[in-house]
Amino acid sequence: MSDVYIAGVGMTRFNKYPEKSIKQLTAEALEAVLKDVSVNKDQIEAAWFSNSGWGMSQDQHCIRSQVALTPQRIQGIPMMNVENACAGGSSAIHGAWMSIKAGLYDVVLAVGAEKVYFPEDRKKMFEGFISGTDVEVTKAIIEMMKEEAKKKAEELKKAGKLKDDGKQKDRSAFMDIYAMGARMHMEKYGSTQRQLAVIAAKNHFHGSLNPYAQYQMDMTVEEVLQDRLVSYPLTRAMCAPIGDGAAAAILCSSGFLKKIKNARPVRIRASVLASGRIRGSDEPPIGARLSKRAYEMSGLEPDDINVAEVHDATAFGELIQCEELGFCPEGEGGVFAESGATKLGGKLPINPSGGLECRGHPIGASGIAQITEMVMQLRGEADKRQVDGARIALTENGGGFIGTEEAAMTIHILEKV
């Protein structure tokens, strides 16, 4: 079986683009990836297209890849429409990787594009996120989680430990789910809101160095803590923003790689995908289970990773994934962040792009944006946010919720060639 390489990457800046369509965003990402590698459109043998919300927002169901790519003269080839909640983009990469690994194709395209920002219909914008959960169950418990968060905020306010009024604002259901997980972690391990603020402040610093990031302003720990409360303990600066964007990657076999002029490839050492399950409290979570498979496939260990992008839809997402991926002991994700290990210049920089919290989170594009950042890092092309000596990179991209864990997750381990 051939090794599989990422030959080219490209993305738009993630931001709010009310005037742009999915087709336009796809075209921009495609133009960027074709500038990055000397591959012609007519050489692309198959395509995987990731999108989650086009159907809900604009009634474009069923044939999204064909609708998005045909205007770009990519047509007639096999196309796969990928919908896997927030893990859709990385699932598209996984599908593309499998096709080359199986020997079916030599050069394939993975694209993710999403529009999440609809200022004229904020209710639709936020309710769409619920579809990444078991809707029947979620609607029954979401009010309970809101009341629990509100009660906790009121307790802290009375104790003089919280200045926010605790009122509920518009947000996705996932913020309440993450907040509940954060509160449980705080009660079990003693992690703190300040540790979450340290993670968010670090990501705002990283995002300030990234021209592709939606948020490009540095923030201090105190500024993060003083920002508007979303759902205790999460403030707005600890949460991924609403935004739009697209990202693309071209993958190829070792044989095709020899045909590319001035190639700057990155090898995929591991690509794994799993779905969540209803598990007991004594069973390992999906991140721990899946990372074990990724490390076994790559022949590497957590200590071998030089840089990583993890799914930080909130700062707590980064904290818990540092534990599940084996970067630090269970219960010490907050301590790990406070040590400075995850900041540029630290032992293991996490989310040098700014992560979902600052780079942004257009759902179907996020996983490919993670890959794009890691390819740039391994090539030494990340400019002011470059991680010195990076040779091995990891991405973790989770999507939706089933029970108490992500409904889908992918992990990729990449190697500098």
FENLIN-V258843 format. One record per backbone hydrogen bond with DSSP energy under -1.0 kcal/mol. CO is the residue of the C=O (numbers start at 1). NH is the residue of the N-H. E is the energy in kcal/mol with one decimal. If there is no record, write none. Layout:
co=CO nh=NH e=E
co=CO nh=NH e=E
//
This chain:
co=4 nh=268 e=-2.7
co=5 nh=252 e=-2.5
co=6 nh=266 e=-1.4
co=8 nh=250 e=-2.4
co=10 nh=248 e=-3.2
co=15 nh=244 e=-4.3
co=17 nh=20 e=-1.5
co=21 nh=25 e=-2.4
co=22 nh=26 e=-2.7
co=23 nh=27 e=-2.3
co=24 nh=28 e=-2.0
co=25 nh=29 e=-2.1
co=26 nh=30 e=-2.6
co=27 nh=31 e=-2.4
co=28 nh=32 e=-1.9
co=29 nh=33 e=-2.3
co=30 nh=34 e=-2.1
co=31 nh=35 e=-1.2
co=32 nh=36 e=-1.2
co=33 nh=37 e=-1.1
co=37 nh=39 e=-2.2
co=40 nh=43 e=-1.7
co=41 nh=44 e=-1.3
co=46 nh=109 e=-2.3
co=47 nh=80 e=-2.4
co=48 nh=111 e=-2.7
co=49 nh=82 e=-3.3
co=50 nh=113 e=-2.2
co=53 nh=57 e=-2.7
co=54 nh=58 e=-2.3
co=54 nh=60 e=-1.6
co=55 nh=59 e=-1.6
co=59 nh=61 e=-1.1
co=61 nh=63 e=-3.0
co=63 nh=67 e=-2.2
co=64 nh=68 e=-2.6
co=65 nh=69 e=-2.8
co=66 nh=70 e=-1.9
co=69 nh=72 e=-1.4
co=69 nh=74 e=-1.7
co=70 nh=73 e=-2.2
co=78 nh=47 e=-2.1
co=80 nh=49 e=-2.9
co=82 nh=51 e=-2.0
co=84 nh=87 e=-1.7
co=85 nh=88 e=-1.8
co=87 nh=91 e=-1.8
co=88 nh=92 e=-2.0
co=89 nh=93 e=-1.7
co=90 nh=94 e=-2.3
co=91 nh=95 e=-2.4
co=92 nh=96 e=-2.4
co=93 nh=97 e=-2.8
co=94 nh=98 e=-2.6
co=95 nh=99 e=-1.9
co=96 nh=100 e=-1.5
co=97 nh=101 e=-2.7
co=98 nh=102 e=-2.2
co=99 nh=104 e=-2.0
co=99 nh=105 e=-1.0
co=100 nh=103 e=-1.4
co=106 nh=253 e=-2.1
co=107 nh=45 e=-2.6
co=108 nh=251 e=-2.3
co=109 nh=48 e=-2.5
co=110 nh=249 e=-2.5
co=111 nh=50 e=-3.4
co=112 nh=247 e=-2.3
co=114 nh=245 e=-2.2
co=118 nh=121 e=-2.1
co=121 nh=125 e=-1.9
co=122 nh=126 e=-2.0
co=123 nh=127 e=-2.7
co=124 nh=128 e=-1.7
co=126 nh=129 e=-1.1
co=127 nh=130 e=-1.2
co=128 nh=131 e=-1.1
co=129 nh=132 e=-2.0
co=130 nh=133 e=-1.8
co=132 nh=401 e=-2.0
co=133 nh=135 e=-1.3
co=134 nh=138 e=-3.0
co=135 nh=139 e=-2.3
co=137 nh=141 e=-1.1
co=138 nh=142 e=-2.2
co=141 nh=145 e=-2.0
co=142 nh=146 e=-2.1
co=143 nh=147 e=-2.3
co=144 nh=148 e=-2.2
co=145 nh=149 e=-2.4
co=146 nh=150 e=-2.5
co=147 nh=151 e=-2.5
co=148 nh=152 e=-2.2
co=149 nh=153 e=-2.3
co=150 nh=154 e=-2.2
co=151 nh=155 e=-2.1
co=152 nh=156 e=-2.1
co=153 nh=157 e=-2.2
co=154 nh=158 e=-2.4
co=155 nh=159 e=-1.5
co=156 nh=161 e=-2.9
co=157 nh=160 e=-1.4
co=172 nh=175 e=-1.2
co=173 nh=177 e=-1.6
co=174 nh=178 e=-3.1
co=175 nh=179 e=-2.3
co=176 nh=180 e=-2.2
co=177 nh=181 e=-2.1
co=178 nh=182 e=-2.6
co=179 nh=183 e=-2.4
co=180 nh=184 e=-2.1
co=181 nh=185 e=-2.1
co=182 nh=186 e=-2.4
co=183 nh=187 e=-2.1
co=184 nh=188 e=-2.2
co=185 nh=189 e=-3.0
co=186 nh=190 e=-1.5
co=192 nh=196 e=-1.4
co=193 nh=197 e=-1.9
co=194 nh=198 e=-2.2
co=195 nh=199 e=-1.8
co=196 nh=200 e=-2.3
co=197 nh=201 e=-2.9
co=198 nh=202 e=-2.1
co=199 nh=203 e=-2.1
co=200 nh=204 e=-2.3
co=201 nh=205 e=-2.0
co=202 nh=206 e=-2.4
co=203 nh=207 e=-2.9
co=204 nh=208 e=-1.6
co=206 nh=209 e=-1.6
co=207 nh=210 e=-1.5
co=210 nh=213 e=-1.6
co=212 nh=14 e=-2.3
co=220 nh=224 e=-2.0
co=221 nh=225 e=-2.2
co=222 nh=226 e=-2.1
co=228 nh=236 e=-2.8
co=231 nh=234 e=-2.7
co=234 nh=230 e=-2.8
co=234 nh=231 e=-1.6
co=235 nh=238 e=-1.9
co=236 nh=239 e=-1.9
co=238 nh=315 e=-1.8
co=244 nh=15 e=-2.0
co=245 nh=114 e=-2.3
co=246 nh=12 e=-2.5
co=247 nh=112 e=-2.7
co=248 nh=10 e=-2.0
co=249 nh=110 e=-2.7
co=250 nh=7 e=-2.5
co=250 nh=8 e=-1.5
co=251 nh=108 e=-2.4
co=252 nh=5 e=-2.7
co=253 nh=257 e=-1.9
co=256 nh=259 e=-2.0
co=257 nh=260 e=-1.4
co=266 nh=6 e=-3.1
co=267 nh=415 e=-2.6
co=270 nh=413 e=-2.1
co=272 nh=411 e=-2.0
co=274 nh=409 e=-2.2
co=280 nh=283 e=-1.7
co=285 nh=289 e=-2.3
co=286 nh=290 e=-3.1
co=287 nh=291 e=-2.1
co=288 nh=292 e=-1.5
co=289 nh=293 e=-1.2
co=290 nh=294 e=-2.3
co=291 nh=295 e=-2.8
co=292 nh=296 e=-2.1
co=293 nh=297 e=-2.6
co=294 nh=298 e=-2.1
co=295 nh=299 e=-1.6
co=295 nh=300 e=-1.5
co=301 nh=304 e=-2.1
co=302 nh=305 e=-1.5
co=307 nh=394 e=-1.8
co=308 nh=351 e=-3.1
co=309 nh=396 e=-2.4
co=310 nh=312 e=-1.4
co=313 nh=240 e=-2.9
co=314 nh=318 e=-1.1
co=315 nh=319 e=-2.1
co=316 nh=320 e=-2.7
co=317 nh=321 e=-1.8
co=318 nh=322 e=-2.1
co=320 nh=324 e=-2.4
co=321 nh=325 e=-2.6
co=322 nh=327 e=-1.8
co=322 nh=328 e=-1.1
co=323 nh=326 e=-1.3
co=329 nh=332 e=-2.1
co=332 nh=336 e=-2.7
co=333 nh=337 e=-1.7
co=334 nh=338 e=-2.4
co=335 nh=339 e=-1.5
co=336 nh=341 e=-1.0
co=337 nh=340 e=-1.7
co=340 nh=343 e=-1.1
co=341 nh=348 e=-2.6
co=342 nh=350 e=-2.5
co=343 nh=346 e=-3.3
co=349 nh=308 e=-1.9
co=351 nh=354 e=-1.8
co=354 nh=358 e=-1.1
co=355 nh=359 e=-2.9
co=358 nh=215 e=-3.0
co=361 nh=363 e=-1.1
co=362 nh=365 e=-2.6
co=362 nh=366 e=-1.2
co=365 nh=369 e=-2.0
co=366 nh=370 e=-2.1
co=367 nh=371 e=-1.6
co=368 nh=372 e=-2.5
co=369 nh=373 e=-2.3
co=370 nh=374 e=-2.2
co=371 nh=375 e=-2.5
co=372 nh=376 e=-2.3
co=373 nh=377 e=-2.3
co=374 nh=378 e=-2.5
co=375 nh=379 e=-1.9
co=376 nh=381 e=-3.1
co=382 nh=385 e=-1.8
co=383 nh=386 e=-1.9
co=387 nh=390 e=-1.4
co=391 nh=416 e=-2.7
co=392 nh=306 e=-2.5
co=392 nh=307 e=-1.1
co=393 nh=414 e=-2.9
co=394 nh=309 e=-2.3
co=395 nh=412 e=-2.1
co=397 nh=410 e=-2.0
co=399 nh=408 e=-1.8
co=402 nh=405 e=-1.9
co=405 nh=402 e=-3.0
co=407 nh=276 e=-1.7
co=408 nh=399 e=-2.9
co=409 nh=274 e=-2.3
co=410 nh=397 e=-2.3
co=411 nh=272 e=-2.2
co=412 nh=395 e=-2.5
co=413 nh=269 e=-2.4
co=413 nh=270 e=-1.6
co=414 nh=393 e=-2.4
co=415 nh=267 e=-2.2
//
